[in-house]
């Protein structure tokens, strides 16, 4: 263990640590990646209700989660993040379940982002992504991101800053033109902005997609030892990213709504159509290219996050020691390689409604983190907490109520969906139930390895 820590320290010196701004940018991509993905919410609920969701969900879901992450990441700034928090609070069984749920969710979550890249590429020239060409492009995204990640957390964080600026620049133009046409030239969108309804409105589905677009605040925690001054930068980074995500969701929506583009025309990829109508073909192309960057940037940042979890589990003896190997930039390259292969194999899985499964599994892991927040307040009152969730113990308990209610609503909303021929909730339940079985197997292997290794 000590040798691993020394190696990690040396790698950090060589590769450098991630500072506050790259941490904010990386968190932004782990959670959002820009307004892409909001189109279905507008089409399902209409502008008025979509705006309400974009304003309410950050308060009920994002803010409590970012405060929780801020406290735990500052108090326990260890590689593996949320896995370490739950393990410290409730023991290795629950820590293992936290890691299992998170990694299982990643299979469904990570399959989405290369698909987004291919979807937008196909808008430039459909023939480029026809048939297995689409899978080839998706695999290329996976491999390029793996190569990028081999350069370390600092490279991923600083790259996220650049991607953030390039990706959002078309939306700055789109928002400015939309607001100018509606407020200065007297567009007619304002009168119908809060009118209900879109044909076939699905408010429950809109809530689920909104939650998916606001989830992932805890993902940045897994690289805590690769962040500069984590006790100071995590709380600041979480709060800054929360405001940034909400801002970049609300402003483009308000601009196109006030400009008078009907909500019923919004579905996946509709930002490009709005850009063409309000500005011209050149901005449409920019938005399409931004959509490709959205898929690649989110995959890249999340790859950095997820690959630290198997590394931390290997340190605790639940995975082979080879998973602890790091390169000169401090990257757990074996864990990265194994995860890359797993996500590449998942690219062809034809799950309907990946978002529902992702929400259920991620929601279970997130609730364990809120429980860990409360348990550590009781179990370790003397733990140094550079940042605290306000309100004492009751405040810590209250932080989890809003997210728990929204997760319960998401479960109810997914009751009629089916995945791989099974009800979505049943499918997710089976995946979650496998966790304790895998833990028992891993525990037995850990004991066998410990018994076979001479004590020093």
C-alpha positions as CSV (number, residue, x, y, z in Angstrom):
1,X,0.0,0.0,0.0
2,X,2.8,2.4,0.9
3,X,4.7,1.6,-2.3
4,X,1.5,2.4,-4.3
5,X,1.1,5.7,-2.6
6,X,4.7,6.6,-3.3
7,X,4.3,5.7,-6.9
8,X,1.1,7.8,-7.1
9,X,2.8,10.8,-5.6
10,X,5.7,10.6,-8.1
11,X,3.3,10.3,-10.9
12,X,1.4,13.3,-9.7
13,X,4.5,15.4,-9.6
14,X,5.4,14.4,-13.2
15,X,1.9,14.8,-14.6
16,X,0.7,17.7,-12.5
17,X,-2.6,18.0,-10.6
18,X,-5.9,19.2,-11.9
19,X,-6.7,22.8,-10.8
20,X,-10.0,24.4,-10.0
21,X,-11.0,25.6,-13.5
22,X,-10.3,22.2,-15.2
23,X,-12.1,20.5,-12.3
24,X,-15.2,22.6,-13.0
25,X,-15.0,21.9,-16.7
26,X,-14.5,18.2,-16.2
27,X,-17.4,18.1,-13.8
28,X,-19.5,20.0,-16.3
29,X,-18.9,17.3,-18.9
30,X,-19.5,14.5,-16.4
31,X,-22.9,16.0,-15.6
32,X,-24.0,18.0,-18.7
33,X,-21.9,18.5,-21.7
34,X,-24.0,21.4,-22.9
35,X,-27.7,21.8,-23.9
36,X,-27.6,18.7,-26.1
37,X,-30.1,16.2,-24.7
38,X,-32.6,18.8,-23.7
39,X,-34.5,18.6,-27.0
40,X,-36.7,15.7,-25.9
41,X,-37.6,17.5,-22.6
42,X,-38.9,20.5,-24.6
43,X,-40.8,18.2,-27.0
44,X,-42.3,16.2,-24.1
45,X,-43.3,19.0,-21.8
46,X,-43.3,22.2,-23.8
47,X,-41.2,25.3,-23.1
48,X,-43.0,26.5,-19.9
49,X,-42.8,23.2,-18.1
50,X,-39.3,22.5,-19.4
51,X,-38.2,25.9,-18.0
52,X,-39.8,25.0,-14.6
53,X,-37.9,21.7,-14.6
54,X,-34.6,23.3,-15.4
55,X,-35.1,25.8,-12.5
56,X,-36.5,23.4,-9.9
57,X,-34.4,20.3,-10.5
58,X,-31.1,22.0,-9.7
59,X,-32.5,23.2,-6.4
60,X,-34.0,19.9,-5.4
61,X,-31.5,17.5,-7.0
62,X,-28.2,19.2,-8.1
63,X,-27.6,21.6,-5.1
64,X,-28.1,19.0,-2.4
65,X,-26.0,16.5,-4.3
66,X,-23.2,19.0,-5.0
67,X,-23.2,20.0,-1.3
68,X,-23.0,16.4,-0.2
69,X,-20.1,15.8,-2.6
70,X,-18.4,19.0,-1.5
71,X,-18.4,17.8,2.2
72,X,-17.3,14.2,1.6
73,X,-14.7,15.0,-1.1
74,X,-13.1,17.6,1.2
75,X,-13.3,15.4,4.3
76,X,-12.2,12.1,2.6
77,X,-10.1,13.2,-0.5
78,X,-9.1,9.7,-1.5
79,X,-8.8,8.0,-4.9
80,X,-12.0,6.1,-5.5
81,X,-14.2,8.9,-4.1
82,X,-17.8,7.7,-3.4
83,X,-16.6,4.1,-3.1
84,X,-14.2,5.2,-0.3
85,X,-16.9,7.3,1.4
86,X,-19.5,4.5,1.6
87,X,-16.9,1.9,2.6
88,X,-15.6,4.1,5.4
89,X,-19.1,4.9,6.7
90,X,-20.8,1.5,6.4
91,X,-18.2,-1.2,5.8
92,X,-16.8,-3.1,2.9
93,X,-20.0,-4.8,1.9
94,X,-21.8,-1.5,1.2
95,X,-18.7,0.0,-0.3
96,X,-18.6,-2.9,-2.7
97,X,-22.3,-2.4,-3.6
98,X,-21.7,1.3,-4.2
99,X,-18.9,0.4,-6.6
100,X,-21.0,-2.4,-8.3
101,X,-24.0,-0.1,-8.9
102,X,-21.8,2.7,-10.2
103,X,-19.9,0.5,-12.6
104,X,-23.0,-1.4,-13.7
105,X,-24.7,2.0,-14.4
106,X,-21.6,3.0,-16.4
107,X,-22.2,0.2,-18.9
108,X,-25.5,1.7,-19.9
109,X,-24.4,5.3,-19.4
110,X,-21.2,5.1,-21.4
111,X,-22.9,3.4,-24.4
112,X,-25.0,6.6,-24.9
113,X,-22.2,9.1,-25.6
114,X,-20.4,7.6,-28.6
115,X,-23.9,7.1,-30.0
116,X,-24.5,10.8,-29.6
117,X,-21.3,11.5,-31.6
118,X,-22.4,9.2,-34.4
119,X,-25.9,10.7,-34.4
120,X,-24.6,14.2,-35.0
121,X,-22.0,13.0,-37.5
122,X,-24.8,11.4,-39.5
123,X,-26.5,14.7,-39.8
124,X,-23.5,15.9,-41.9
125,X,-23.5,12.9,-44.2
126,X,-25.8,9.9,-43.4
127,X,-23.7,7.5,-45.5
128,X,-20.8,8.0,-43.2
129,X,-22.6,6.3,-40.3
130,X,-24.7,3.8,-42.2
131,X,-24.5,0.1,-41.0
132,X,-21.3,-0.9,-39.2
133,X,-19.7,2.4,-40.1
134,X,-21.6,3.9,-37.1
135,X,-20.1,1.3,-34.8
136,X,-16.7,2.0,-36.2
137,X,-17.0,5.7,-35.4
138,X,-18.3,4.9,-31.9
139,X,-15.3,2.6,-31.3
140,X,-13.0,5.3,-32.6
141,X,-14.4,7.7,-29.9
142,X,-13.7,5.1,-27.2
143,X,-10.1,4.5,-28.4
144,X,-9.3,8.2,-28.8
145,X,-10.6,9.0,-25.3
146,X,-8.6,6.1,-23.9
147,X,-5.5,7.5,-25.4
148,X,-6.3,10.9,-24.1
149,X,-6.9,9.5,-20.6
150,X,-3.5,7.9,-20.6
151,X,-2.0,11.4,-20.2
152,X,-3.7,11.8,-16.8
153,X,-6.4,13.8,-15.0
154,X,-4.7,17.1,-15.7
155,X,-4.8,16.5,-19.5
156,X,-8.5,15.5,-19.3
157,X,-9.4,18.5,-17.2
158,X,-7.5,21.0,-19.3
159,X,-8.9,19.5,-22.5
160,X,-12.4,19.8,-21.0
161,X,-11.9,23.6,-20.7
162,X,-11.1,23.8,-24.4
163,X,-14.0,21.6,-25.4
164,X,-16.3,23.6,-23.2
165,X,-15.4,26.9,-25.0
166,X,-15.7,25.4,-28.5
167,X,-18.9,23.4,-27.7
168,X,-20.8,26.3,-26.2
169,X,-19.8,29.0,-28.7
170,X,-22.6,28.1,-31.2
171,X,-25.1,28.4,-28.4
172,X,-23.8,31.8,-27.4
173,X,-24.6,32.9,-31.0
174,X,-28.0,31.1,-31.1
175,X,-29.0,32.5,-27.7
176,X,-28.0,36.1,-28.6
177,X,-29.8,36.0,-32.0
178,X,-32.9,34.3,-30.5
179,X,-33.2,36.9,-27.7
180,X,-32.5,39.7,-30.1
181,X,-35.2,38.6,-32.6
182,X,-37.8,38.2,-29.8
183,X,-37.0,41.1,-27.6
184,X,-35.6,43.7,-30.0
185,X,-37.4,42.9,-33.2
186,X,-40.6,41.9,-31.4
187,X,-40.9,38.2,-32.1
188,X,-44.1,36.4,-31.3
189,X,-42.8,33.5,-29.2
190,X,-43.5,35.1,-25.8
191,X,-47.2,34.8,-26.1
192,X,-47.1,31.1,-26.6
193,X,-44.1,30.4,-24.4
194,X,-46.2,29.2,-21.4
195,X,-49.1,27.7,-23.4
196,X,-49.4,24.1,-22.7
197,X,-49.2,21.8,-24.7
198,X,-47.4,19.8,-27.0
199,X,-49.1,16.9,-28.8
200,X,-48.5,13.7,-26.9
201,X,-47.0,15.4,-23.9
202,X,-45.2,13.1,-21.5
203,X,-44.4,15.0,-18.3
204,X,-43.1,12.0,-16.4
205,X,-40.7,11.2,-19.2
206,X,-39.6,14.8,-19.3
207,X,-38.8,14.6,-15.5
208,X,-36.7,11.4,-16.0
209,X,-34.7,12.9,-18.9
210,X,-34.2,16.1,-16.9
211,X,-32.8,14.0,-14.0
212,X,-30.5,12.2,-16.4
213,X,-29.3,15.6,-17.7
214,X,-28.5,16.7,-14.1
215,X,-26.9,13.6,-12.7
216,X,-23.2,12.8,-12.2
217,X,-22.1,15.3,-9.6
218,X,-20.2,12.6,-7.6
219,X,-18.2,11.4,-10.5
220,X,-15.4,13.9,-10.2
221,X,-14.8,12.7,-6.6
222,X,-12.9,9.5,-7.8
223,X,-9.8,11.5,-8.8
224,X,-9.4,13.3,-5.5
225,X,-5.7,12.6,-5.2
226,X,-5.1,14.0,-8.6
227,X,-6.8,17.4,-7.8
228,X,-4.9,20.3,-6.4
229,X,-6.0,21.3,-2.9
230,X,-9.1,19.0,-3.0
231,X,-10.4,20.2,0.4
232,X,-10.7,23.7,-1.0
233,X,-11.4,23.1,-4.7
234,X,-14.1,20.4,-4.5
235,X,-16.8,22.5,-2.7
236,X,-16.0,25.5,-4.9
237,X,-15.9,23.4,-8.1
238,X,-19.3,21.6,-7.3
239,X,-21.1,24.9,-6.7
240,X,-19.6,26.6,-9.7
241,X,-20.5,23.7,-12.0
242,X,-24.1,23.6,-10.6
243,X,-24.7,27.2,-11.6
244,X,-23.0,26.8,-14.9
245,X,-25.1,23.8,-15.9
246,X,-28.3,25.5,-15.0
247,X,-27.3,28.7,-16.9
248,X,-26.4,26.8,-20.1
249,X,-29.7,25.0,-20.0
250,X,-32.0,27.9,-19.3
251,X,-30.7,30.5,-21.6
252,X,-30.8,28.6,-24.9
253,X,-34.3,27.2,-24.1
254,X,-35.6,30.7,-23.3
255,X,-34.0,32.1,-26.5
256,X,-35.5,29.6,-28.9
257,X,-38.9,29.6,-27.1
258,X,-39.2,33.4,-27.2
259,X,-38.1,33.4,-30.8
260,X,-41.3,31.4,-31.6
261,X,-40.0,27.9,-32.6
262,X,-42.8,25.5,-31.8
263,X,-41.9,23.1,-29.0
264,X,-43.5,20.2,-30.9
265,X,-40.7,20.3,-33.4
266,X,-38.1,19.5,-30.7
267,X,-36.6,16.0,-30.5
268,X,-33.0,14.7,-30.4
269,X,-30.9,16.8,-32.7
270,X,-33.4,19.7,-33.1
271,X,-30.9,22.3,-31.9
272,X,-29.3,22.1,-35.3
273,X,-32.6,22.8,-37.0
274,X,-33.2,25.8,-34.7
275,X,-29.8,27.2,-35.5
276,X,-30.5,26.9,-39.2
277,X,-33.8,28.6,-38.9
278,X,-32.7,31.5,-36.7
279,X,-29.2,32.1,-38.1
280,X,-28.3,30.0,-41.1
281,X,-26.7,26.8,-42.4
282,X,-23.2,27.8,-41.1
283,X,-24.5,27.8,-37.5
284,X,-26.4,24.6,-38.1
285,X,-23.0,23.0,-39.0
286,X,-21.4,24.4,-35.9
287,X,-24.1,23.0,-33.6
288,X,-23.7,19.6,-35.3
289,X,-20.0,19.7,-34.7
290,X,-20.7,20.7,-31.1
291,X,-22.9,17.7,-30.7
292,X,-20.1,15.5,-31.8
293,X,-17.8,17.2,-29.2
294,X,-20.5,16.7,-26.6
295,X,-20.5,13.0,-27.0
296,X,-16.8,12.7,-27.1
297,X,-16.2,15.2,-24.2
298,X,-18.6,13.5,-21.9
299,X,-17.2,10.0,-22.6
300,X,-13.7,11.4,-22.0
301,X,-14.4,12.9,-18.6
302,X,-16.5,10.0,-17.4
303,X,-13.8,7.5,-18.5
304,X,-11.4,9.3,-16.2
305,X,-13.9,9.0,-13.3
306,X,-15.0,5.4,-13.6
307,X,-11.6,3.9,-14.2
308,X,-10.4,5.0,-10.7
309,X,-13.1,2.8,-9.0
310,X,-11.6,-0.6,-10.0
311,X,-8.2,0.8,-9.0
312,X,-9.4,1.6,-5.5
313,X,-11.1,-1.8,-5.2
314,X,-7.9,-3.5,-6.2
315,X,-6.1,-1.6,-3.4
316,X,-8.6,-3.1,-1.0
317,X,-8.0,-6.6,-2.4
318,X,-11.4,-7.1,-4.2
319,X,-9.8,-7.1,-7.7
320,X,-6.4,-8.4,-8.9
321,X,-3.4,-6.4,-7.8
322,X,-2.5,-5.8,-11.5
323,X,-5.4,-3.3,-11.6
324,X,-3.3,-1.0,-9.4
325,X,-0.6,-0.5,-12.0
326,X,-0.1,3.2,-13.0
327,X,1.8,4.8,-15.8
328,X,4.1,7.8,-15.5
329,X,1.2,10.2,-15.4
330,X,-0.5,8.4,-12.5
331,X,-3.2,6.8,-14.6
332,X,-4.3,3.3,-13.6
333,X,-3.7,2.0,-17.1
334,X,-4.8,-1.6,-16.5
335,X,-8.1,-0.5,-15.1
336,X,-8.4,1.9,-18.0
337,X,-7.8,-0.9,-20.5
338,X,-10.2,-3.3,-18.9
339,X,-13.0,-0.7,-18.7
340,X,-12.3,0.4,-22.3
341,X,-12.8,-3.2,-23.5
342,X,-16.0,-3.5,-21.5
343,X,-17.5,-0.3,-22.8
344,X,-16.5,-1.1,-26.4
345,X,-18.3,-4.4,-26.2
346,X,-21.4,-2.6,-24.9
347,X,-21.6,-0.4,-28.0
348,X,-23.8,-2.9,-30.0
349,X,-26.2,-3.6,-27.1
350,X,-29.7,-2.6,-28.3
351,X,-31.2,-1.6,-25.0
352,X,-34.4,0.4,-25.3
353,X,-34.4,3.3,-22.9
354,X,-30.9,3.2,-21.5
355,X,-31.7,6.3,-19.5
356,X,-34.2,4.5,-17.3
357,X,-31.8,1.7,-16.3
358,X,-29.0,4.3,-15.8
359,X,-31.2,6.3,-13.5
360,X,-32.3,3.3,-11.4
361,X,-28.7,2.0,-10.8
362,X,-27.2,5.5,-10.4
363,X,-30.0,6.4,-8.0
364,X,-29.3,3.5,-5.8
365,X,-25.6,4.4,-5.6
366,X,-26.4,8.1,-4.9
367,X,-28.7,7.2,-2.0
368,X,-25.9,5.2,-0.4
369,X,-23.7,8.3,-0.6
370,X,-26.3,10.4,1.2
371,X,-26.6,7.7,3.9
372,X,-22.8,7.8,4.2
373,X,-22.9,11.6,4.7
374,X,-25.2,11.1,7.7
375,X,-23.5,8.0,9.1
376,X,-20.1,9.7,9.0
377,X,-21.5,12.7,10.9
378,X,-22.6,10.3,13.7
379,X,-19.7,7.9,13.5
380,X,-16.9,10.4,13.1
381,X,-18.0,13.7,14.5
382,X,-14.3,14.7,14.9
383,X,-13.5,14.2,11.2
384,X,-11.9,17.3,9.8
385,X,-14.5,18.8,7.4
386,X,-13.1,21.9,5.6
387,X,-16.6,22.3,4.1
388,X,-19.9,21.2,5.9
389,X,-23.4,20.9,4.6
390,X,-25.2,23.5,6.7
391,X,-27.8,22.7,9.4
392,X,-25.9,20.1,11.4
393,X,-27.1,16.5,11.5
394,X,-30.6,17.4,10.5
395,X,-29.3,19.4,7.6
396,X,-27.3,16.4,6.4
397,X,-30.4,14.2,6.6
398,X,-32.5,16.8,4.8
399,X,-30.0,16.9,1.9
400,X,-31.1,13.5,0.8
401,X,-34.9,14.0,0.9
402,X,-35.2,15.8,-2.5
403,X,-33.0,13.4,-4.5
404,X,-34.7,10.4,-2.8
405,X,-38.2,11.8,-3.8
406,X,-37.1,12.4,-7.4
407,X,-35.5,8.9,-7.7
408,X,-38.8,7.4,-6.4
409,X,-40.7,9.4,-9.1
410,X,-38.2,8.1,-11.7
411,X,-38.9,4.5,-10.6
412,X,-42.6,5.1,-10.9
413,X,-42.2,6.8,-14.3
414,X,-40.3,3.7,-15.6
415,X,-42.9,1.2,-14.4
416,X,-44.2,0.6,-17.9
417,X,-40.9,0.5,-19.8
418,X,-39.2,-2.7,-21.0
419,X,-35.5,-3.5,-21.5
420,X,-34.2,-6.6,-23.2
421,X,-37.7,-8.1,-23.0
422,X,-38.1,-7.5,-19.3
423,X,-39.8,-4.7,-17.3
424,X,-37.2,-2.0,-16.8
425,X,-37.4,-2.1,-13.0
426,X,-37.1,-5.9,-12.9
427,X,-34.1,-5.7,-15.2
428,X,-32.4,-3.1,-13.0
429,X,-33.3,-5.1,-9.9
430,X,-31.6,-8.2,-11.3
431,X,-28.5,-6.2,-12.1
432,X,-28.4,-4.8,-8.5
433,X,-29.1,-8.2,-6.9
434,X,-26.1,-9.7,-8.6
435,X,-23.9,-7.2,-6.5
436,X,-24.0,-9.2,-3.2
437,X,-23.3,-12.4,-5.1
438,X,-20.2,-10.9,-6.7
439,X,-19.2,-9.5,-3.4
440,X,-19.2,-13.0,-1.8
441,X,-17.1,-14.4,-4.6
442,X,-14.7,-11.4,-4.4
443,X,-14.5,-11.8,-0.6
444,X,-13.7,-15.5,-0.9
445,X,-11.0,-14.8,-3.5
446,X,-9.5,-12.1,-1.3
447,X,-9.4,-14.5,1.7
448,X,-7.7,-17.2,-0.5
449,X,-5.1,-14.7,-1.7
450,X,-4.5,-13.4,1.8
451,X,-4.0,-17.0,3.1
452,X,-1.7,-17.8,0.2
453,X,0.5,-14.7,0.7
454,X,3.2,-15.0,3.4
455,X,2.9,-12.3,6.0
456,X,5.8,-9.8,6.2
